[in-house]
Amino acid sequence: MSSMIETSSRRAFLHSCVAALATVRARSARAGGTANWSRYDDIVVVDAQGSVLGRGVPLSRALEDAKASGVTAVNITLGTTEREGLFEKTMAGIGEWEARLAAHQDRLLKIRSAKDIETAKASSRLGIIYGFQDPGVLEGKIDRLRLLNDFGVRVIQLTYNRRGELGDGCLEPKDRGLTPFGRTVVEHMNELGLLVDLSHCGRRTTAEAIAASKKPVSITHAGCAAVADTPRNKTDDVLRSLADRGGVVGIYFMPFLRTKGNATAGDVIQHVEHALNVCGEDHVGIGTDGGLSPVELTAEYRQRIREEVMRRRALGVSAPGEEADDVIPLVAELNDARRLEKLAELLLARRHSAARVEKILGANFLRLSRDVWVPNQA
């Protein structure tokens, strides 16, 4: 009987999301093809994990899409999961972004502080937040944290799916938690004012890092295990602990929002609303884990995804579910440069207040940056 009630409740929820999406589409049509929340262009919008240069997207188009998106700042991923020549490749990647920032100062702004995010908004530029999803570049050398900090890195994830020198990732069956070096890294990140990210971490590693950090931490791009129990998604206990210590969880636009098939806008809303219920409205944001540019769902695109999954599988970092032929790493209904405005419209249609939506779209991560991106005083 309980399963029948859960199925009925989910159907009713999805029906309401479909109705809300229809309302958004109707407004979009009247507005000439885009969603239309009057406050959207006035607020700070932060994608806590995303990319500017999507798969095969040239920089010129990426810059135009970034401007159209209304996103104020995005946490991009630097580094590589490859191990050969890791440090040299990482520094070369940082050099490439430094060159882009220098060449497009009218469009892009490197983010080092919360004030920089506000400056990006005021000057109509896209703020670029340097982040790492794989901390392997440290290679056991704690002094490299200071080097990365000097180059403007603001976010570092402790593990990427598998076991690393800082702890276990979410695909490790033993789930052994933080290593002693991992605890040292968390301590030094606190001192330097770097944001600890736990998105791909194992559940024990996540819980131990939250407890070990003297500053709030983040799960920049994940979902809720209570809604869909997939490896990347976090339990209510972890989400509650994160919020209790001032952290923020970013809900992603990935297929892992459900246990099978492609994620829908309704899935995104369901995870956002569950996180709101568990964490409170001051501790939920968005980390799409996708590019700012819309994707053309062509055969060539799907082939590139298959090749990327094969490469990830060879590296041992592929997640369950991503290898299915029909699965794509985005939400088709939100495959638009203005995807976050459309999400705002969906939330507003479900009677979330404008003030709450503003927090979810960026104000919460802006507050977190104020709390964390300040070095400890000696």
N, C-alpha and C positions, 0 to 999 in steps of 0.2 A: 504493500500500500504506500509506504513512504517513497519508494522509487517512482510510483505513478504520480504522487504529489509533486516531487521534484521535477519530473518531466513536464507536467502541466504548468508549473511555475516558470520553468525556463522558456516554454513556448509562449507564455503570456508576456514574459520579459522581452523576448526577441520580437514579438508582434509590436510591442510598444516602441522598440528601437526602429523597426521598419517604418512605423508611422512617423516617428521623429525624422528619419532620414528623408521620407517623402516630403515632409514640411520643408526641410533644408533645400531639397532639390527644387521645390516650387519657388522658394525665395530666390534660389540661384538663377532660375530661368527668368524671373522678373528683373533680376539685377544684371542680366546680360551674360550669365554663365558662371558667376562666382557667388560664393556664399556672402552674406552681408550682415555681419554683426557690427553695429556702428562704433563700438568701442575698440574693436580689434586692432586697428592701426595706431591706437593711442597707448596701448599697453606694452609692457616688456614681455616678449615671448622667447622662451628658452627651450631649445631641444637639447636635453641633457645627454644625449648620445645620438649622433647622426653623422652625416657626411655632406660635403659640398661637391666634391668630384665623384659623382656616382659612376656606375659601370658604363664606361664608354662615353661619358658626357664631357664635351670640351669645356675649357674654362670659361670661354665667352658666354656660352649658354648657361653654365652653372651660375655665373654672376647675375645674369638676367633673372633666372629662376629664384635666386636668393633674394633679390630685390622684390620680386612679385610675391614671395612667400609671406612677407611680413614678420619673419623670424628675426629676432634681435641678436641672438647669439647661439652658437652650436658647439658642442663638445665633440671635436673630431678625434679620430684614432691615428696616432703615430706609431712607428715601430713595425715589427713583423713577427710572425710566429715561427719563421725560419731561424735556424740556429747558426748556420754557417755565415761568418762575417756579420754577426748580429749587430755589434756595436757600430761598425762602420756604416752599415745600411741604415741604421736608426739615425745616426747623425746626418747622413746624406738626405734622408727624408725631412728632417728638421730644416736643413739648408734649403731644400726646395720650397718649403712653406714660407721661410723667411724671404725668399726671392719673390714669391707671389704677393706677400703682404707689402713688400717695398714697391712693387710694380703697380699695385692697385690700392694705394692709400686712400683714394676717394671712395672705394667700395668696401674695403676690408679694414678691420681693426683688431689687433692682437689683444686678447683679454688677459690681464694679470690680476685685476681686482674687481670688486663689485662696482666701483665707480666707473671702471672702463665699460662695463655693460651699459650703464646709464649713459655714458658718452656715446656709445655705439647707437643707442636709441635716438639720442638727441641729434646726431649727425647723419642719421639714415644710412648707417653702414652696418655690415654684417660682422658681428663679433666672433672671432675665431678663438676657441678655447683649446689649448693643447692638452691632449689626454693620451694615456696609454691603457690599452686593455690587457696587454701582456707585459709584466715587469721583468721578463727575462734579461733585458738589456742591463740590468744591475749586475748580473753575473757574480753575485756574492760580494760586491763592492759597495758598501754603504755610502761612500763619498760620492758615488754617481747620482745619488738623490739630489745633492746640492748642485751638481752640474746641470741636471735636468731642470731644477728650479731656476737656475740662472738663465736658462734659455726660455723660461716662461711657461714651463709645464705646470698645469694646475690640478690635474686629476690623474690618479694612478689606480688601476684595478689590481687587486692582489694576486689573482690567479685567472687563467683562461681555460676553463673546462677541465683540464687534466691537472695532475700534480705538478707544482712548480716549487721553486726554492722558498716560497713564502707560505705555501699551504696547499690544500687539496681543492681542486675545482669541482664543479657540480656533476661531472661525469665519472668521478672517482668512486667506486663502490665502497671503499673502506672509510671514506669521509673522516680523515684523521685530523682535520683542523689545522690551525696555524702552526708553523714551525718556529723554533726559537729566533731564526733570522727574520721571519715574518713579523714577530712581535717587535723586534728592533726596528724594522722598517716602519711599522705603524707609529712607533714612538717618534722617530725622526720626521716622519711626514707631519705629525702634529706640531713639532717644533718649527718646521719650515712653512707651515700654513698650506699644505697640500691636501686635497680632498681624497679620502680613502673611498674607493669604489668597490662594491662587493657583488656586482651583477652576476658574474659567471662563477662565483665561489661556491664551494660545497656548503651544505647547511651548517655543519659544525664550524667550518672556517668563518662563515658569515657571522654566526652567533658570537664566536670568540673575538673576532675583530671589533664588533660593536662594543663588547664589554671592555676590550683592551684600549680602545681609543679614548683619549681625553677630550676630543672634539667630536662634534656630530659627523656622521659618515653618510654615504649615499649608496643606494642601489639605483644606478642611473637608468638602467633599461632591463626590466624584468616584468613578471606578472605575479598573480596570486595563486598559490598552490591549492587553496581551498576551492577555487573556480576551475582550474585545470592543473592536475598534478603532473607536471612535466619538470625535467631536471632544473631548468633555469628559474622556475617560479618559486616564490618564497612563502614559507608557512606564516600563519597568523602570528605565532609567537615571535618570529623574527621581525615581522613588520611592526608589531607593537613595540618591541624593544628598540628598534630603529627610531620610531617616532618619539618614544619616551626620552631619548637622548638627543632629540632635536634634529634627527636626520630626515631625508626626503627620499621617497621611492618614485622612480619614473616608470610609467607603464609604456611598454613598447608596442609597435605595430607589426608583430611577427606571428608566424603560424603557431608558435608555442603557447599562444593564448588559448588554444584548444588542444585536445589530445589527438585529433586526427583532422586532416584537411586544412584548408586555408582559413585564416582568421577573417572575421567580418567586423564592420563598424560596431555591431551589437556586442561582439566579444570585447572590443576595446572599452566600451561603455561599462560592461559588466565588471571588468577588472578594475576600472577606475572607481566605480561605485563601491565595490568590495573594499578596496584600499581606503577609501574615504571612511567607511564604516569602522574599519580596524584602526587606522592611523589618525584620523581626523583631517580636516580640510587644510591644515597648515603643513602637512607632511606628504602630499601627493603631487606629482608633476608628470611630465611626459618626456620620455627618451625614445624616440621612434625607432632607433637602430636602422634608419634608412636615410636615403639621400633627400635633399631639398627639391630635386628635379623630379617631375612625374616620369613614369617609366612607360615606354611603349611595349605592350605585352606581345611581342613578336616571337616567331619561332627562333630567331637568332638570340633574343634575350633569354628564352628558356634554355637554349643550348649553353649559353654562358653560365647560367645558374648551375646546370648539371656538371659542367666542367669545374666550377668552383667547389661544388660539393665533393667531387672526386678528389680534388686537391686537398680539401680539408680532411677527408677520410684518410688519405695517405699520411697526413701529419698527425692523425689520431685525435683531431679536435671536432669532428663532425658530430652533431647532436641527433638523437633519435627523432625521426619524422621528417628531417629536412631532405632526405634522399628520395622521397616519393616524387614521381614524375610530374604530378599536377600541383605540387606545392611551390609557392613563390614567396619570397621574403618581404611581403608588404600586404597591405589591406587594400583590395581593389577599389572599394567604395571611397577610400581616402587617398587615392593615387592622383594627387593634384598638388600643385605648388602651394595652394591655400588650404592644405589639409588640416592645419591646426585651427584655422577659422571655422572650417566645417565641423570639426570636433566640438568647438565651442558652441556652435549652433545646436548640435545634437544634445549637449549637456543642458543648454538653456531650455530646449524643448521638453526636457525631462524635469524642468522646474528647479534646476540648480541656479542659485543666485549669480548675478553678474560678478559680484565680489569674489565668490568661490571660484568661478571659472577663471577669473584673472589670476588667482593664486595658483591654480593647476597649470595654467599655460606658461607661467614664468615667475610670478612673484615669490613662490616658495623657494625655487632654486636661487633667485637673487638674494633672498634672505640668508639661505645656507652659505652662499659665497661670502657674505658679510661676516658670518660667524666663523668661517674656516680659513679663508685666504688671508689671514693675518699672522705673521710669524710670532711665536712666543717670545716674550721679552726676556732677555738674558738676566 
